[in-house]
Amino acid sequence: MSNTLDTIVVVGEHKHLNLREIQENGRFNRRVLTPDATLAEDEHQEVKDKAEEVWTDEVKASWATFQAEQEALRNPE
């Protein structure tokens, strides 16, 4: 990664990771990772560690259930 990791904030019951990185030009880049994300091999180690810590099987299952419920609301049968 060419960006420098600035902050990681864990948000909500599904433990989204809000990341703020500093780009080489000094500007900020923000990303949000969800519990179903596959982390890139070159992801910041701190992000990998935090994801492993907070994305428990229970959190991942809860996120999957939430997504399924939202999809059912968007596409009722």
N, CA, C and O atoms as CSV, one atom per row, in Angstrom:
chain,resi,resn,atom,element,x,y,z
A,1,MET,N,N,0.838,-1.181,0.000
A,1,MET,CA,C,0.000,0.000,0.000
A,1,MET,C,C,0.878,1.238,0.000
A,1,MET,O,O,1.826,1.335,0.780
A,2,SER,N,N,0.569,2.163,-0.857
A,2,SER,CA,C,1.342,3.394,-0.884
A,2,SER,C,C,0.790,4.429,0.089
A,2,SER,O,O,1.473,5.397,0.421
A,3,ASN,N,N,-0.428,4.231,0.541
A,3,ASN,CA,C,-1.021,5.145,1.517
A,3,ASN,C,C,-0.569,4.763,2.922
A,3,ASN,O,O,-0.312,3.595,3.213
A,4,THR,N,N,-0.478,5.765,3.781
A,4,THR,CA,C,-0.128,5.541,5.178
A,4,THR,C,C,-1.408,5.475,5.994
A,4,THR,O,O,-2.231,6.388,5.925
A,5,LEU,N,N,-1.586,4.418,6.758
A,5,LEU,CA,C,-2.769,4.278,7.594
A,5,LEU,C,C,-2.738,5.326,8.696
A,5,LEU,O,O,-1.744,5.455,9.411
A,6,ASP,N,N,-3.827,6.072,8.830
A,6,ASP,CA,C,-3.917,7.115,9.845
A,6,ASP,C,C,-4.785,6.664,11.011
A,6,ASP,O,O,-4.350,6.730,12.161
A,7,THR,N,N,-6.015,6.204,10.735
A,7,THR,CA,C,-6.907,5.761,11.806
A,7,THR,C,C,-7.751,4.568,11.358
A,7,THR,O,O,-8.042,4.379,10.177
A,8,ILE,N,N,-8.126,3.780,12.357
A,8,ILE,CA,C,-9.109,2.702,12.183
A,8,ILE,C,C,-10.167,2.936,13.253
A,8,ILE,O,O,-9.849,3.034,14.438
A,9,VAL,N,N,-11.420,3.025,12.834
A,9,VAL,CA,C,-12.524,3.173,13.777
A,9,VAL,C,C,-13.500,2.039,13.529
A,9,VAL,O,O,-13.927,1.821,12.395
A,10,VAL,N,N,-13.858,1.313,14.585
A,10,VAL,CA,C,-14.828,0.223,14.500
A,10,VAL,C,C,-16.202,0.813,14.776
A,10,VAL,O,O,-16.414,1.469,15.796
A,11,VAL,N,N,-17.145,0.572,13.847
A,11,VAL,CA,C,-18.441,1.234,13.927
A,11,VAL,C,C,-19.577,0.213,13.895
A,11,VAL,O,O,-19.593,-0.686,13.054
A,12,GLY,N,N,-20.520,0.361,14.813
A,12,GLY,CA,C,-21.776,-0.362,14.777
A,12,GLY,C,C,-21.703,-1.816,15.214
A,12,GLY,O,O,-20.636,-2.366,15.486
A,13,GLU,N,N,-22.887,-2.410,15.267
A,13,GLU,CA,C,-22.991,-3.791,15.738
A,13,GLU,C,C,-22.338,-4.781,14.782
A,13,GLU,O,O,-21.969,-5.883,15.185
A,14,HIS,N,N,-22.193,-4.390,13.510
A,14,HIS,CA,C,-21.570,-5.280,12.534
A,14,HIS,C,C,-20.084,-4.995,12.363
A,14,HIS,O,O,-19.434,-5.556,11.480
A,15,LYS,N,N,-19.559,-4.135,13.197
A,15,LYS,CA,C,-18.113,-3.892,13.288
A,15,LYS,C,C,-17.463,-3.498,11.956
A,15,LYS,O,O,-16.425,-4.036,11.571
A,16,HIS,N,N,-18.097,-2.549,11.267
A,16,HIS,CA,C,-17.467,-2.023,10.059
A,16,HIS,C,C,-16.173,-1.320,10.449
A,16,HIS,O,O,-16.099,-0.674,11.494
A,17,LEU,N,N,-15.161,-1.450,9.609
A,17,LEU,CA,C,-13.895,-0.776,9.850
A,17,LEU,C,C,-13.838,0.459,8.967
A,17,LEU,O,O,-13.778,0.354,7.742
A,18,ASN,N,N,-13.857,1.627,9.591
A,18,ASN,CA,C,-13.710,2.883,8.873
A,18,ASN,C,C,-12.236,3.250,8.908
A,18,ASN,O,O,-11.662,3.455,9.978
A,19,LEU,N,N,-11.631,3.330,7.734
A,19,LEU,CA,C,-10.207,3.594,7.633
A,19,LEU,C,C,-9.973,4.977,7.067
A,19,LEU,O,O,-10.683,5.425,6.167
A,20,ARG,N,N,-8.962,5.654,7.608
A,20,ARG,CA,C,-8.511,6.912,7.021
A,20,ARG,C,C,-7.027,6.750,6.742
A,20,ARG,O,O,-6.241,6.407,7.625
A,21,GLU,N,N,-6.667,7.005,5.501
A,21,GLU,CA,C,-5.288,6.883,5.077
A,21,GLU,C,C,-4.808,8.234,4.548
A,21,GLU,O,O,-5.599,9.047,4.068
A,22,ILE,N,N,-3.517,8.452,4.645
A,22,ILE,CA,C,-2.915,9.656,4.095
A,22,ILE,C,C,-2.214,9.259,2.800
A,22,ILE,O,O,-1.343,8.389,2.785
A,23,GLN,N,N,-2.610,9.910,1.727
A,23,GLN,CA,C,-2.011,9.630,0.433
A,23,GLN,C,C,-0.657,10.326,0.329
A,23,GLN,O,O,-0.329,11.186,1.146
A,24,GLU,N,N,0.115,9.954,-0.667
A,24,GLU,CA,C,1.431,10.546,-0.862
A,24,GLU,C,C,1.368,12.054,-1.077
A,24,GLU,O,O,2.316,12.765,-0.746
A,25,ASN,N,N,0.252,12.551,-1.633
A,25,ASN,CA,C,0.091,13.983,-1.873
A,25,ASN,C,C,-0.427,14.731,-0.637
A,25,ASN,O,O,-0.682,15.934,-0.700
A,26,GLY,N,N,-0.584,14.017,0.486
A,26,GLY,CA,C,-1.036,14.643,1.726
A,26,GLY,C,C,-2.540,14.666,1.919
A,26,GLY,O,O,-3.019,15.059,2.983
A,27,ARG,N,N,-3.284,14.257,0.922
A,27,ARG,CA,C,-4.739,14.214,1.042
A,27,ARG,C,C,-5.164,12.929,1.748
A,27,ARG,O,O,-4.412,11.957,1.829
A,28,PHE,N,N,-6.390,12.959,2.254
A,28,PHE,CA,C,-6.931,11.798,2.947
A,28,PHE,C,C,-7.736,10.924,2.006
A,28,PHE,O,O,-8.409,11.420,1.103
A,29,ASN,N,N,-7.663,9.643,2.219
A,29,ASN,CA,C,-8.483,8.655,1.536
A,29,ASN,C,C,-9.235,7.896,2.625
A,29,ASN,O,O,-8.644,7.503,3.630
A,30,ARG,N,N,-10.524,7.692,2.431
A,30,ARG,CA,C,-11.325,6.964,3.413
A,30,ARG,C,C,-11.918,5.728,2.754
A,30,ARG,O,O,-12.323,5.752,1.592
A,31,ARG,N,N,-11.958,4.645,3.527
A,31,ARG,CA,C,-12.559,3.392,3.073
A,31,ARG,C,C,-13.340,2.778,4.219
A,31,ARG,O,O,-13.037,3.003,5.390
A,32,VAL,N,N,-14.352,1.997,3.860
A,32,VAL,CA,C,-15.118,1.240,4.850
A,32,VAL,C,C,-15.058,-0.223,4.447
A,32,VAL,O,O,-15.332,-0.573,3.299
A,33,LEU,N,N,-14.697,-1.074,5.398
A,33,LEU,CA,C,-14.656,-2.509,5.163
A,33,LEU,C,C,-15.732,-3.180,6.006
A,33,LEU,O,O,-15.902,-2.869,7.184
A,34,THR,N,N,-16.447,-4.097,5.386
A,34,THR,CA,C,-17.514,-4.825,6.069
A,34,THR,C,C,-17.046,-6.239,6.388
A,34,THR,O,O,-16.082,-6.720,5.793
A,35,PRO,N,N,-17.722,-6.913,7.326
A,35,PRO,CA,C,-17.276,-8.239,7.778
A,35,PRO,C,C,-17.222,-9.315,6.696
A,35,PRO,O,O,-16.627,-10.371,6.911
A,36,ASP,N,N,-17.829,-9.068,5.543
A,36,ASP,CA,C,-17.751,-10.054,4.465
A,36,ASP,C,C,-16.609,-9.756,3.493
A,36,ASP,O,O,-16.458,-10.434,2.476
A,37,ALA,N,N,-15.820,-8.752,3.808
A,37,ALA,CA,C,-14.724,-8.357,2.923
A,37,ALA,C,C,-13.603,-9.389,2.944
A,37,ALA,O,O,-13.292,-9.979,3.978
A,38,THR,N,N,-13.014,-9.585,1.787
A,38,THR,CA,C,-11.789,-10.365,1.675
A,38,THR,C,C,-10.660,-9.357,1.624
A,38,THR,O,O,-10.573,-8.562,0.689
A,39,LEU,N,N,-9.805,-9.385,2.616
A,39,LEU,CA,C,-8.741,-8.396,2.695
A,39,LEU,C,C,-7.624,-8.734,1.711
A,39,LEU,O,O,-7.209,-9.886,1.583
A,40,ALA,N,N,-7.162,-7.719,1.035
A,40,ALA,CA,C,-6.087,-7.893,0.063
A,40,ALA,C,C,-4.805,-8.331,0.763
A,40,ALA,O,O,-4.573,-8.013,1.929
A,41,GLU,N,N,-3.999,-9.048,0.041
A,41,GLU,CA,C,-2.737,-9.510,0.601
A,41,GLU,C,C,-1.862,-8.344,1.055
A,41,GLU,O,O,-1.130,-8.459,2.038
A,42,ASP,N,N,-1.941,-7.216,0.334
A,42,ASP,CA,C,-1.113,-6.064,0.675
A,42,ASP,C,C,-1.824,-5.065,1.602
A,42,ASP,O,O,-1.383,-3.925,1.749
A,43,GLU,N,N,-2.933,-5.506,2.227
A,43,GLU,CA,C,-3.639,-4.644,3.190
A,43,GLU,C,C,-2.716,-4.348,4.374
A,43,GLU,O,O,-1.851,-5.151,4.723
A,44,HIS,N,N,-2.919,-3.183,4.980
A,44,HIS,CA,C,-2.134,-2.820,6.166
A,44,HIS,C,C,-2.272,-3.911,7.225
A,44,HIS,O,O,-3.374,-4.409,7.458
A,45,GLN,N,N,-1.180,-4.281,7.860
A,45,GLN,CA,C,-1.214,-5.330,8.881
A,45,GLN,C,C,-2.120,-4.939,10.042
A,45,GLN,O,O,-2.787,-5.800,10.617
A,46,GLU,N,N,-2.157,-3.656,10.397
A,46,GLU,CA,C,-3.011,-3.199,11.492
A,46,GLU,C,C,-4.485,-3.446,11.172
A,46,GLU,O,O,-5.271,-3.776,12.060
A,47,VAL,N,N,-4.855,-3.285,9.901
A,47,VAL,CA,C,-6.235,-3.530,9.477
A,47,VAL,C,C,-6.539,-5.021,9.572
A,47,VAL,O,O,-7.601,-5.408,10.059
A,48,LYS,N,N,-5.615,-5.857,9.112
A,48,LYS,CA,C,-5.811,-7.301,9.203
A,48,LYS,C,C,-5.968,-7.735,10.661
A,48,LYS,O,O,-6.825,-8.559,10.982
A,49,ASP,N,N,-5.143,-7.181,11.529
A,49,ASP,CA,C,-5.205,-7.537,12.947
A,49,ASP,C,C,-6.535,-7.113,13.569
A,49,ASP,O,O,-7.141,-7.873,14.324
A,50,LYS,N,N,-6.986,-5.900,13.251
A,50,LYS,CA,C,-8.249,-5.403,13.810
A,50,LYS,C,C,-9.419,-6.231,13.286
A,50,LYS,O,O,-10.330,-6.564,14.045
A,51,ALA,N,N,-9.403,-6.565,12.004
A,51,ALA,CA,C,-10.477,-7.384,11.430
A,51,ALA,C,C,-10.525,-8.745,12.107
A,51,ALA,O,O,-11.603,-9.237,12.439
A,52,GLU,N,N,-9.385,-9.342,12.309
A,52,GLU,CA,C,-9.343,-10.648,12.976
A,52,GLU,C,C,-9.884,-10.553,14.399
A,52,GLU,O,O,-10.537,-11.475,14.888
A,53,GLU,N,N,-9.607,-9.434,15.053
A,53,GLU,CA,C,-10.056,-9.232,16.433
A,53,GLU,C,C,-11.572,-9.056,16.534
A,53,GLU,O,O,-12.213,-9.664,17.392
A,54,VAL,N,N,-12.146,-8.227,15.660
A,54,VAL,CA,C,-13.551,-7.849,15.835
A,54,VAL,C,C,-14.533,-8.601,14.942
A,54,VAL,O,O,-15.722,-8.655,15.256
A,55,TRP,N,N,-14.065,-9.182,13.838
A,55,TRP,CA,C,-14.965,-9.907,12.944
A,55,TRP,C,C,-15.061,-11.365,13.367
A,55,TRP,O,O,-14.552,-12.262,12.694
A,56,THR,N,N,-15.713,-11.576,14.478
A,56,THR,CA,C,-15.924,-12.929,14.984
A,56,THR,C,C,-16.926,-13.654,14.081
A,56,THR,O,O,-17.583,-13.031,13.247
A,57,ASP,N,N,-17.035,-14.957,14.253
A,57,ASP,CA,C,-18.020,-15.730,13.486
A,57,ASP,C,C,-19.429,-15.206,13.760
A,57,ASP,O,O,-20.269,-15.175,12.860
A,58,GLU,N,N,-19.684,-14.799,14.994
A,58,GLU,CA,C,-20.998,-14.252,15.349
A,58,GLU,C,C,-21.278,-12.952,14.592
A,58,GLU,O,O,-22.382,-12.759,14.082
A,59,VAL,N,N,-20.303,-12.074,14.518
A,59,VAL,CA,C,-20.465,-10.803,13.798
A,59,VAL,C,C,-20.675,-11.070,12.308
A,59,VAL,O,O,-21.544,-10.460,11.685
A,60,LYS,N,N,-19.889,-11.972,11.741
A,60,LYS,CA,C,-20.037,-12.302,10.318
A,60,LYS,C,C,-21.410,-12.878,10.025
A,60,LYS,O,O,-22.020,-12.532,9.014
A,61,ALA,N,N,-21.910,-13.756,10.898
A,61,ALA,CA,C,-23.238,-14.350,10.713
A,61,ALA,C,C,-24.324,-13.290,10.833
A,61,ALA,O,O,-25.283,-13.287,10.061
A,62,SER,N,N,-24.176,-12.396,11.793
A,62,SER,CA,C,-25.144,-11.315,11.982
A,62,SER,C,C,-25.177,-10.404,10.748
A,62,SER,O,O,-26.251,-9.988,10.314
A,63,TRP,N,N,-24.022,-10.099,10.194
A,63,TRP,CA,C,-23.943,-9.258,9.004
A,63,TRP,C,C,-24.603,-9.960,7.812
A,63,TRP,O,O,-25.337,-9.326,7.054
A,64,ALA,N,N,-24.351,-11.248,7.642
A,64,ALA,CA,C,-24.955,-12.009,6.546
A,64,ALA,C,C,-26.475,-12.033,6.680
A,64,ALA,O,O,-27.190,-11.887,5.689
A,65,THR,N,N,-26.964,-12.216,7.899
A,65,THR,CA,C,-28.409,-12.212,8.148
A,65,THR,C,C,-29.005,-10.848,7.830
A,65,THR,O,O,-30.055,-10.757,7.194
A,66,PHE,N,N,-28.341,-9.801,8.267
A,66,PHE,CA,C,-28.801,-8.436,7.993
A,66,PHE,C,C,-28.876,-8.185,6.488
A,66,PHE,O,O,-29.862,-7.634,5.999
A,67,GLN,N,N,-27.855,-8.582,5.767
A,67,GLN,CA,C,-27.852,-8.390,4.315
A,67,GLN,C,C,-28.994,-9.156,3.659
A,67,GLN,O,O,-29.651,-8.632,2.759
A,68,ALA,N,N,-29.235,-10.379,4.094
A,68,ALA,CA,C,-30.325,-11.177,3.538
A,68,ALA,C,C,-31.680,-10.521,3.819
A,68,ALA,O,O,-32.556,-10.495,2.954
A,69,GLU,N,N,-31.841,-9.998,5.023
A,69,GLU,CA,C,-33.089,-9.309,5.381
A,69,GLU,C,C,-33.293,-8.073,4.509
A,69,GLU,O,O,-34.406,-7.812,4.053
A,70,GLN,N,N,-32.233,-7.317,4.276
A,70,GLN,CA,C,-32.328,-6.122,3.442
A,70,GLN,C,C,-32.671,-6.485,1.997
A,70,GLN,O,O,-33.466,-5.803,1.350
A,71,GLU,N,N,-32.070,-7.551,1.504
A,71,GLU,CA,C,-32.359,-8.013,0.146
A,71,GLU,C,C,-33.821,-8.445,0.026
A,71,GLU,O,O,-34.464,-8.182,-0.991
A,72,ALA,N,N,-34.347,-9.107,1.059
A,72,ALA,CA,C,-35.751,-9.531,1.038
A,72,ALA,C,C,-36.697,-8.325,1.033
A,72,ALA,O,O,-37.760,-8.357,0.412
A,73,LEU,N,N,-36.294,-7.273,1.728
A,73,LEU,CA,C,-37.122,-6.055,1.724
A,73,LEU,C,C,-37.105,-5.368,0.351
A,73,LEU,O,O,-38.111,-4.800,-0.073
A,74,ARG,N,N,-35.971,-5.421,-0.330
A,74,ARG,CA,C,-35.854,-4.792,-1.648
A,74,ARG,C,C,-36.574,-5.592,-2.724
A,74,ARG,O,O,-37.076,-5.033,-3.699
A,75,ASN,N,N,-36.617,-6.899,-2.537
A,75,ASN,CA,C,-37.207,-7.782,-3.547
A,75,ASN,C,C,-38.235,-8.724,-2.916
A,75,ASN,O,O,-38.014,-9.933,-2.846
A,76,PRO,N,N,-39.353,-8.168,-2.461
A,76,PRO,CA,C,-40.367,-9.043,-1.843
A,76,PRO,C,C,-40.980,-9.969,-2.906
A,76,PRO,O,O,-41.119,-9.608,-4.075
A,77,GLU,N,N,-41.333,-11.158,-2.457
A,77,GLU,CA,C,-41.931,-12.124,-3.388
A,77,GLU,C,C,-43.415,-11.990,-3.449
A,77,GLU,O,O,-44.072,-12.727,-4.184
